[in-house]
Amino acid sequence: MPIADELASVPSLRLAPRAELRGTAPLWSVKTLSPGAALWTEGEAVEVFAVLVSGELVVEHQGTPVGRVQHGDVLGESSAFLGGLTRTATLRARTEARVLTLPVSSLSLLRSTAPAVYDALVELGLHALCRRLATVDRDIAKVAAGGAVAPVRVEASKLVRLWKALRPGLPQGACPSIAPLLRRQPGLEDIDGTALAAIATGFVAEPVPEGTVLFLEGELRSSAWLVASGTVDVLRNVRGGRAELLVTLGAGAILGVNALVEQGPRTASCVTTSPCWLYRADAKTTAHLEGQPRLAWREAVLGILACQVRRADDALQAIRSAKTVPVRGAIHGASVAPASVDGELEAILRASGWLEAIPRAELDEVEVVFTEDDSRNRGRARHAAA
């Protein structure tokens, strides 16, 4: 079968003009793999980008199968588009497989001479990385002990609403400019100001208090957030109401970016750990982009997802190697089983929903006072609880 026809068999490439597909055919090579043969191995230099047109491959990390690749999937997308990286996994044929490979050096040529094909390959890469991120997060949930309390949404009581009115806990000062934050994203470092300004129109600045649940694992994706100031914890639920703290992110980080690629459930939870300025965007607010701004933004999202996948891979490897360290509580740094009086107060407030809105620094200002009756009745209370 001609290479152009094989490329056209990939669903995401069918929409590209057939003449454009035929024009790229000389750049591709065909590789047939027998069962057990490796397409490439972990640690190799990245030289080719690939698309699987028939058969099935197994993804191995340090000799352990961690996933499968099927017809129409793109291979090596993060390494190819980011450049200067080495393979992080081995790809081995599970059945007889046929792969089309493209030299990484040819991607820039496709970008300028076959923009529709290049855009379709970026689209393939975006969805492949979303799937890969979900797979790694599931693997983390299987092996992590969970050093944090799983975050939950708690309906604010009247007392909490009063506290918010008196002490809103919003970030101080004006929101930092979005332009320098966008220039931190992959591929946007040197983009011209006009294109950067077009991308920036898709973001809206929002002040957010400490302890705010931006989204919970399992909720349907809607928005992504660019952190302008403050810090946000990213957690993966494990079991028994526990969660694993994957990373704490600060200014310049983008959260929930897979919401801009495809619908589906969130694969992690994000909770602010300080007052934050955030820029919010959703698929609708970025859909208006055209031309250079659209392509540059899609490439940036691909790079962001690739970095998140690599970070999740590193976290999974650290957990498997038993190199994890104790992490703080999911919302305000509380120990899991507080034994002090202050800890008991915090546990009570957490159960009542107060900690959804009260920053830890302000909680430290609360003084616990026991009356004489409290002291006499503590034993009775323990007996009643038992």
C-alpha distance (Angstrom), angle and dihedral (degrees) to the residues before:
residue distance angle dihedral
M1 . . .
P2 3.83 . .
I3 3.82 114.5 .
A4 3.82 91.1 -119.7
D5 3.83 89.7 57.9
E6 3.80 91.5 48.1
L7 3.80 90.4 51.0
A8 3.80 89.4 49.3
S9 3.82 89.4 55.2
V10 3.81 89.0 67.8
P11 3.84 106.2 92.2
S12 3.81 96.1 -137.2
L13 3.81 92.2 49.6
R14 3.80 96.5 50.1
L15 3.78 91.6 82.7
A16 3.81 92.7 58.4
P17 3.83 114.1 97.6
R18 3.79 108.9 -89.5
A19 3.80 92.0 -132.6
E20 3.79 89.7 55.1
L21 3.81 91.3 50.0
R22 3.81 90.6 50.7
G23 3.77 89.7 50.1
T24 3.82 91.5 57.9
A25 3.84 94.3 48.4
P26 3.84 95.5 95.3
L27 3.81 89.6 58.6
W28 3.81 93.8 59.1
S29 3.80 129.5 78.3
V30 3.79 128.6 -158.8
K31 3.79 121.4 -129.5
T32 3.81 123.2 -175.1
L33 3.81 117.3 -159.2
S34 3.79 126.8 -161.7
P35 3.84 118.0 -145.2
G36 3.81 110.3 -70.3
A37 3.81 95.4 17.5
A38 3.82 117.2 128.7
L39 3.79 122.0 -126.0
W40 3.81 89.0 -163.3
T41 3.79 136.4 -23.2
E42 3.77 135.3 -125.2
G43 3.81 113.5 -86.3
E44 3.81 95.9 24.9
A45 3.79 120.5 132.5
V46 3.79 113.1 -99.9
E47 3.79 109.4 -109.2
V48 3.81 105.8 145.6
F49 3.78 141.5 38.5
A50 3.81 116.0 -148.3
V51 3.80 146.1 -164.3
L52 3.81 122.6 -156.3
V53 3.81 109.0 -134.0
S54 3.82 98.8 173.8
G55 3.79 139.6 7.1
E56 3.79 129.6 20.8
L57 3.82 134.5 -80.8
V58 3.80 132.0 -157.6
V59 3.81 120.6 -135.6
E60 3.82 112.8 -140.2
H61 3.78 128.6 -170.5
Q62 3.81 115.8 -167.3
G63 3.79 89.2 -19.7
T64 3.82 95.4 -50.3
P65 3.85 120.2 113.1
V66 3.82 108.0 -121.6
G67 3.80 103.3 167.2
R68 3.79 150.0 -19.2
V69 3.78 135.1 -111.1
Q70 3.80 121.3 -147.6
H71 3.80 139.6 -171.1
G72 3.77 113.8 -51.6
D73 3.81 95.6 19.1
V74 3.77 120.9 131.8
L75 3.81 117.9 -128.3
G76 3.79 130.1 -147.3
E77 3.78 93.0 4.9
S78 3.81 98.3 149.9
S79 3.78 95.4 47.9
A80 3.79 93.4 44.0
F81 3.80 97.7 50.4
L82 3.81 96.9 39.1
G83 3.79 96.4 44.1
G84 3.79 130.9 -159.1
L85 3.81 94.4 61.7
T86 3.79 137.1 116.3
R87 3.80 128.3 -128.8
T88 3.78 112.7 -83.0
A89 3.83 95.6 -165.1
T90 3.79 142.5 27.0
L91 3.80 118.5 -115.4
R92 3.80 114.3 -151.9
A93 3.80 129.9 177.0
R94 3.80 113.8 -108.6
T95 3.79 90.9 -175.5
E96 3.77 131.1 7.4
A97 3.79 103.4 -60.6
R98 3.78 138.7 -170.6
V99 3.80 118.5 -150.2
L100 3.80 132.0 -174.6
T101 3.81 111.8 -147.7
L102 3.79 128.7 -162.7
P103 3.82 124.0 -167.6
V104 3.80 110.1 -113.0
S105 3.79 87.8 -129.9
S106 3.83 88.6 64.2
L107 3.81 94.7 60.0
S108 3.80 92.4 81.2
L109 3.82 89.0 50.6
L110 3.82 90.8 52.4
R111 3.80 89.4 48.9
S112 3.79 91.3 61.4
T113 3.83 103.3 30.2
A114 3.83 103.8 32.1
P115 3.81 105.3 27.4
A116 3.81 95.3 163.8
V117 3.81 92.0 53.7
Y118 3.79 91.4 44.5
D119 3.82 91.1 49.7
A120 3.81 90.3 50.5
L121 3.81 90.4 51.7
V122 3.81 90.1 50.9
E123 3.82 88.2 50.7
L124 3.80 90.2 51.7
G125 3.79 89.9 49.4
L126 3.81 93.7 50.0
H127 3.79 93.7 53.9
A128 3.81 92.7 42.1
L129 3.81 90.7 54.3
C130 3.82 92.0 48.2
R131 3.80 89.4 54.3
R132 3.79 92.0 45.4
L133 3.80 91.9 50.9
A134 3.80 91.1 51.1
T135 3.81 90.6 49.9
V136 3.80 94.2 50.9
D137 3.80 91.4 46.8
R138 3.81 90.1 53.2
D139 3.80 89.7 50.5
I140 3.81 90.5 51.4
A141 3.80 89.9 52.2
K142 3.81 90.2 53.7
V143 3.81 97.1 53.4
A144 3.82 107.0 25.5
A145 3.80 119.6 101.0
G146 3.80 92.5 -149.1
G147 3.79 113.6 -123.0
A148 3.79 95.3 -168.3
V149 3.78 139.0 58.6
A150 3.81 111.5 -100.7
P151 3.82 108.6 -111.0
V152 3.80 118.8 -118.0
R153 3.77 136.0 -176.4
V154 3.79 112.4 -111.1
E155 3.78 122.7 -167.7
A156 3.79 108.1 -116.9
S157 3.79 115.0 -112.8
K158 3.81 123.8 -141.5
L159 3.80 89.1 -99.2
V160 3.81 90.9 52.9
R161 3.80 91.4 49.6
L162 3.79 89.3 50.0
W163 3.80 90.7 49.8
K164 3.81 90.0 50.8
A165 3.79 90.4 51.5
L166 3.81 92.1 50.8
R167 3.83 98.2 37.1
P168 3.80 108.5 18.8
G169 3.82 93.0 174.0
L170 3.79 95.0 -148.4
P171 3.81 121.9 159.4
Q172 3.78 116.9 -84.2
G173 3.80 121.6 -116.7
A174 3.77 132.2 7.6
C175 3.79 123.9 -38.8
P176 3.83 112.8 -92.1
S177 3.80 115.6 -108.6
I178 3.78 114.3 -88.5
A179 3.82 97.1 -140.5
P180 3.85 97.5 75.9
L181 3.81 89.6 44.4
L182 3.81 92.5 53.6
R183 3.79 90.8 48.0
R184 3.82 88.0 61.8
Q185 3.81 89.9 64.9
P186 3.83 120.4 97.6
G187 3.79 111.9 -82.8
L188 3.81 95.8 3.9
E189 3.80 96.7 89.1
D190 3.80 94.7 98.4
I191 3.80 102.4 21.7
D192 3.81 113.9 135.0
G193 3.79 118.4 -98.6
T194 3.80 95.9 -113.0
A195 3.80 93.2 56.1
L196 3.81 91.2 44.1
A197 3.81 90.8 51.7
A198 3.82 89.8 51.6
I199 3.81 90.9 53.5
A200 3.81 90.9 46.9
T201 3.83 91.7 58.9
G202 3.81 88.6 72.5
F203 3.83 92.5 64.8
V204 3.81 129.8 79.3
A205 3.83 122.2 -162.8
E206 3.82 117.3 -125.3
P207 3.84 130.4 179.0
V208 3.82 110.6 -136.5
P209 3.84 128.0 -170.4
E210 3.79 124.7 -129.6
G211 3.80 114.2 -86.4
T212 3.82 95.4 31.1
V213 3.80 116.3 147.8
L214 3.81 103.8 -135.9
F215 3.79 91.4 -175.3
L216 3.78 139.6 -24.5
E217 3.76 129.6 -131.6
G218 3.80 109.5 -93.0
E219 3.80 95.8 27.2
L220 3.79 116.5 121.9
R221 3.79 113.6 -95.1
S222 3.78 116.9 -108.3
S223 3.79 114.6 143.8
A224 3.79 141.6 20.7
W225 3.82 124.5 -145.7
L226 3.79 131.4 -146.3
V227 3.81 110.2 -153.8
A228 3.83 110.7 -130.4
S229 3.82 96.6 172.5
G230 3.80 138.0 -8.4
T231 3.80 129.9 34.0
V232 3.81 136.2 -76.1
D233 3.82 129.4 -163.3
V234 3.81 119.0 -138.6
L235 3.81 112.6 -153.8
R236 3.79 136.2 -178.8
N237 3.81 118.8 -151.6
V238 3.79 114.9 -125.5
R239 3.81 115.5 171.5
G240 3.79 142.3 -55.9
G241 3.79 94.7 32.4
R242 3.80 91.5 -55.4
A243 3.81 130.3 126.4
E244 3.79 137.5 -167.9
L245 3.79 116.9 -126.0
L246 3.81 103.1 -132.1
V247 3.80 99.4 -179.2
T248 3.80 144.0 -30.5
L249 3.80 111.0 -126.7
G250 3.79 131.0 -158.7
A251 3.80 140.7 -177.9
G252 3.80 114.2 -18.4
A253 3.82 96.2 24.7
I254 3.80 120.6 122.3
L255 3.81 118.9 -143.9
G256 3.80 127.5 -157.1
V257 3.80 93.9 4.7
N258 3.82 91.9 156.7
A259 3.82 85.8 74.2
L260 3.81 86.1 73.2
V261 3.82 91.1 56.3
E262 3.78 108.1 42.5
Q263 3.78 143.3 -11.4
G264 3.78 122.0 -103.8
P265 3.80 142.4 99.0
R266 3.79 122.8 -44.6
T267 3.81 113.0 -102.2
A268 3.83 95.4 -153.1
S269 3.81 141.9 16.3
C270 3.81 127.1 -113.0
V271 3.82 124.3 -156.1
T272 3.80 126.7 176.3
T273 3.82 113.0 -120.5
S274 3.80 95.7 -169.9
P275 3.80 136.0 17.6
C276 3.81 105.4 -68.4
W277 3.75 142.9 -165.5
L278 3.81 107.2 -145.2
Y279 3.80 133.7 -178.4
R280 3.81 111.4 -142.5
A281 3.81 125.5 -154.7
D282 3.79 135.5 168.7
A283 3.78 136.3 -169.3
K284 3.81 92.0 -92.1
T285 3.80 95.0 52.7
T286 3.82 91.9 51.7
A287 3.82 96.7 39.8
H288 3.82 91.8 82.7
L289 3.80 92.1 69.0
E290 3.80 116.9 112.9
G291 3.77 138.2 178.1
Q292 3.81 118.8 -4.6
P293 3.84 96.0 -3.2
R294 3.83 91.3 52.8
L295 3.79 94.5 48.5
A296 3.80 93.9 43.5
W297 3.81 91.4 49.6
R298 3.82 93.2 48.3
E299 3.80 90.2 50.1
A300 3.81 89.2 49.1
V301 3.82 91.4 51.5
L302 3.80 89.4 50.0
G303 3.80 89.6 52.1
I304 3.81 92.1 47.3
L305 3.80 91.4 51.2
A306 3.80 91.3 46.8
C307 3.80 90.5 53.4
Q308 3.80 90.6 48.6
V309 3.80 91.3 51.1
R310 3.80 91.4 50.5
R311 3.80 91.2 47.7
A312 3.81 90.3 49.8
D313 3.82 90.0 48.0
D314 3.81 89.5 52.5
A315 3.80 91.3 48.8
L316 3.82 91.2 50.0
Q317 3.79 91.8 49.1
A318 3.81 91.5 48.9
I319 3.81 90.9 51.7
R320 3.79 92.4 47.7
S321 3.78 90.0 49.4
A322 3.83 90.5 52.0
K323 3.79 90.6 -121.4
T324 3.77 96.2 127.3
V325 3.78 120.6 123.0
P326 3.81 128.8 -148.6
V327 3.78 111.9 -83.1
R328 3.75 130.3 -155.4
G329 3.78 127.2 -104.5
A330 3.75 117.3 -68.0
I331 3.76 98.2 -112.4
H332 3.77 115.2 20.2
G333 3.79 109.6 1.9
A334 3.79 97.0 -93.5
S335 3.79 118.5 157.2
V336 3.76 114.5 -112.3
A337 3.78 95.7 -114.8
P338 3.83 108.4 23.9
A339 3.77 113.1 -157.1
S340 3.81 101.5 178.7
V341 3.79 126.4 84.3
D342 3.80 89.4 -107.7
G343 3.78 88.5 50.0
E344 3.81 91.2 51.6
L345 3.81 89.5 51.8
E346 3.79 90.7 50.2
A347 3.80 91.8 49.6
I348 3.81 90.5 51.7
L349 3.79 92.3 48.0
R350 3.80 91.5 47.2
A351 3.81 91.0 52.6
S352 3.81 91.4 48.3
G353 3.78 94.1 49.8
W354 3.81 97.7 -110.9
L355 3.76 94.9 119.9
E356 3.76 90.5 63.4
A357 3.80 87.5 77.9
I358 3.81 109.2 18.7
P359 3.81 117.3 89.4
R360 3.78 114.1 -135.0
A361 3.81 91.7 -120.9
E362 3.81 89.9 59.6
L363 3.80 92.7 43.8
D364 3.80 87.8 58.9
E365 3.81 87.9 62.9
V366 3.83 91.4 62.8
E367 3.81 113.3 98.3
V368 3.81 120.3 -149.4
V369 3.82 113.7 -141.6
F370 3.80 124.8 -173.8
T371 3.78 118.3 -158.4
E372 3.79 123.7 -145.9
D373 3.81 89.4 -101.8
D374 3.82 89.8 52.6
S375 3.80 90.6 54.0
R376 3.82 93.2 49.4
N377 3.81 92.7 46.7
R378 3.82 101.1 44.3
G379 3.78 92.2 91.5
R380 3.79 91.3 47.7
A381 3.80 90.2 50.4
R382 3.80 91.8 51.4
H383 3.83 90.3 49.6
A384 3.83 91.0 50.1
A385 3.81 91.0 48.5
A386 3.79 90.8 51.6
